[in-house]
């Protein structure tokens, strides 16, 4: 999938979330959800601008290497977490499925 397709998919997801937020009847909750969404957008844009400035404008190789290391560490952490918890998640799913089958057969 290209970068443009990834971006468009994420924008569609955000539109769907915004639609969900609009359907919330409680004005306070709806406003709070929108506030947090916009705050996250602002933080994301600020971070990307900072990274762009450091890497492209300042030609900061250290920053580029640091970001690559962070990416690698996130992948390793995710893999380790899956290795740790996936067996338990699978066992839970099997137990739930067996319980459901038993209750349906009664």
URSULSUL-V996581 format. One record per residue. PHI is phi in degrees with one decimal (999 if undefined). PSI is psi in whole degrees, -180 to 180 (none if undefined). Layout:
phi = <PHI:PHI>
psi = <PSI:PSI>
This chain:
phi = <999:-76.3:-60.4:-65.3:-65.2:-60.3:-63.1:-64.1:-64.0:-67.6:-63.9:-62.3:-62.1:-64.9:-63.2:-63.7:-61.1:-60.1:-63.3:-62.2:-62.4:-64.2:-81.1:-70.6:-74.5:-74.9:-59.2:-62.5:-65.5:-59.9:-64.0:-64.0:-61.2:-64.1:-58.6:-66.1:-62.6:-67.7:-62.2:-64.2:-59.7:-59.6:-62.6:-62.5:-62.4:-61.2:-62.8:-65.8:-61.3:-62.4:-62.3:-58.4:-60.9:-65.6:-81.7:-85.4:-73.3:-87.1:52.3:-87.7:-67.6:-62.7:-63.7:-61.6:-64.9:-62.2:-65.1:-64.8:-64.5:-62.2:-61.1:-60.8:-63.5:-64.0:-64.1:-63.6:-62.1:-62.6:-63.2:-63.0:-65.2:-62.7:-60.8:-77.0:-99.0:-58.6:-58.9:-67.6:-64.7:-66.5:-62.5:-59.5:-62.0:-64.0:-63.1:-61.5:-64.8:-61.8:-62.3:-64.7:-63.8:-65.4:-69.8:-76.9:-83.4:-80.1>
psi = <135:167:-40:-42:-41:-45:-45:-38:-42:-38:-41:-41:-42:-38:-41:-43:-44:-40:-40:-42:-40:-27:-8:126:-35:115:-40:-47:-45:-45:-39:-44:-45:-41:-46:-38:-47:-35:-43:-40:-47:-46:-42:-47:-43:-44:-44:-40:-43:-46:-45:-48:-46:-44:-48:-52:-47:-8:50:99:-33:-41:-42:-45:-41:-43:-39:-41:-40:-43:-46:-44:-38:-41:-45:-43:-45:-43:-45:-40:-43:-44:-35:-47:-18:-44:-40:-40:-41:-43:-44:-44:-43:-44:-44:-43:-44:-43:-43:-42:-41:-42:-29:-26:-12:none>
